[in-house]
Amino acid sequence: MMADCIFCNIVRDSTNESIIYKDDKVVVIRDTNPQARIHVLIIPNMHLNSLAYIGPGQVPIMGHLFVVAEEMARREGIALSGYRTVLNQGSDSGQEISHLHMHVIGGQPLAAIG
């Protein structure tokens, strides 16, 4: 974990009230600037700056992000209506925090992206 990483600090503070789900690999919080009615962030406990740092050893955590995304969609009541998962990579994508994380966005119709 990185001392100056806001997501590492959230992971480290297991009593943080913003955590809505946690297991031994990830924590989940609500986005502070939601893009839809439901917008949560799945944050790996392990600090990875971005997708550029993913190798064969990180494949299990990447798969776990998708498992937790579906679990959160069920818990938030959007699994059947649909939701979007997003992993931003680099500044041009809008990545603001250099700690890989997955967005789960839904709860309303979303604009098509292509």
C-alpha positions in Angstrom: 0.0 0.0 0.0 1.0 3.6 -0.7 1.0 6.1 2.2 -0.2 9.0 0.0 -2.9 7.1 -1.9 -6.4 8.0 -0.8 -7.7 4.5 -1.8 -5.0 2.8 0.1 -6.0 4.9 3.1 -9.6 3.7 2.8 -8.5 0.1 2.5 -6.2 0.4 5.5 -9.0 2.0 7.7 -11.4 -1.0 8.0 -13.8 1.1 10.1 -14.2 3.7 7.4 -17.9 4.5 7.2 -17.8 5.0 3.4 -17.1 1.2 2.9 -20.3 -0.5 1.9 -18.7 -3.9 1.1 -15.4 -5.6 1.8 -13.8 -8.9 1.6 -10.2 -10.1 1.7 -9.4 -8.7 -1.8 -11.4 -5.5 -2.3 -13.5 -2.7 -0.7 -16.4 -1.0 -2.2 -17.5 2.6 -1.7 -20.0 5.0 -3.3 -18.5 7.4 -5.8 -18.4 11.0 -4.4 -19.2 12.3 -7.9 -21.8 9.8 -9.1 -22.5 9.7 -12.9 -25.8 7.8 -12.3 -28.3 7.0 -9.5 -26.0 4.0 -8.6 -22.3 4.5 -8.9 -19.9 2.5 -6.7 -16.2 1.9 -6.9 -14.6 -1.5 -6.4 -11.1 -0.9 -5.1 -8.5 -3.7 -4.8 -6.7 -3.9 -1.4 -3.5 -4.3 -3.4 -2.1 -1.1 -4.8 -1.9 -1.2 -8.6 -1.5 2.1 -10.3 -3.3 1.2 -13.4 -3.9 -1.6 -16.0 -0.3 -1.0 -17.2 0.8 -2.8 -14.0 -1.3 -5.9 -14.5 0.6 -9.1 -15.2 -0.2 -12.9 -14.9 0.0 -12.6 -11.1 -2.9 -10.1 -11.0 -5.3 -12.1 -13.1 -7.2 -13.5 -10.0 -7.8 -10.0 -8.6 -9.0 -8.7 -12.0 -11.5 -11.6 -12.2 -12.6 -10.9 -8.7 -13.5 -7.3 -9.6 -16.1 -8.6 -12.0 -17.5 -11.1 -9.5 -17.9 -8.3 -7.0 -19.4 -6.0 -9.7 -22.2 -8.5 -10.2 -22.7 -8.9 -6.5 -22.9 -5.2 -6.0 -25.4 -4.9 -8.9 -27.6 -7.5 -7.2 -27.4 -5.7 -3.9 -28.1 -2.3 -5.5 -31.1 -3.7 -7.5 -29.6 -3.1 -10.9 -28.5 -6.6 -12.0 -31.6 -7.2 -14.1 -32.1 -3.7 -15.6 -28.4 -3.4 -16.6 -25.3 -1.6 -15.5 -22.0 -0.5 -16.9 -18.5 -1.5 -15.6 -15.6 0.9 -16.3 -11.9 0.7 -15.8 -10.2 4.0 -16.6 -6.6 3.8 -17.9 -4.5 7.0 -17.8 -5.3 10.7 -17.7 -7.0 10.8 -21.2 -9.6 8.3 -19.9 -10.4 10.5 -16.9 -8.5 8.4 -14.4 -8.1 10.7 -11.4 -6.6 8.4 -8.7 -3.6 6.2 -9.5 -5.0 3.1 -7.9 -6.8 0.8 -10.2 -10.5 0.6 -9.5 -13.7 -0.5 -11.2 -16.8 1.7 -11.5 -20.2 0.0 -11.5 -22.8 2.5 -12.8 -26.5 2.1 -13.3 -30.0 2.6 -11.9 -31.1 4.7 -14.8 -30.8 4.5 -18.6 -27.2 5.3 -19.7 -26.1 6.9 -22.9 -24.7 4.5 -25.5 -21.0 4.7 -25.9 -20.6 3.1 -29.2 
